[in-house]
């Protein structure tokens, strides 16, 4: 059997193509990550903002956001006769509603943790000292 130069060239090209494909797959699977940056020539990409994340430090928690003095914040989820609080220092507290002269008051049994709310304002008092002060929210009327 006689092979011509053309048949040998095609055979070598097919073998080279096979090993190139195998090498590329191996590189993609086991090589360093590849970052491809495509320029936005047509201006189709919209600018993204982190405004919601910055204004809501307790984004993953349910309730109404209250922003307080000193950069602190809390979220209050109001239930029928209790409140679930998520504080910006990482604590989560549930309190029952108790009798109050004005506004709404939630407190634990020994009044060591109290949450007051009236209109769009709130206050947290711990062991007799206010810890979350001048908390306000923009609740719809």
DAPE-V710103 format. One record per helix or strand of 2 or more residues. SS is the DSSP state (~ for helix, > for strand). FROM is the first residue (numbers start at 1). TO is the last residue. If there is no record, write none. Layout:
# DAPE-V710103
SS_FROM_TO ; SS_FROM_TO
This chain:
# DAPE-V710103
~_5_30 ; ~_51_55 ; >_64_67 ; ~_69_71 ; >_73_78 ; >_82_87 ; >_92_98 ; >_104_107 ; >_113_118 ; >_121_126 ; >_129_136
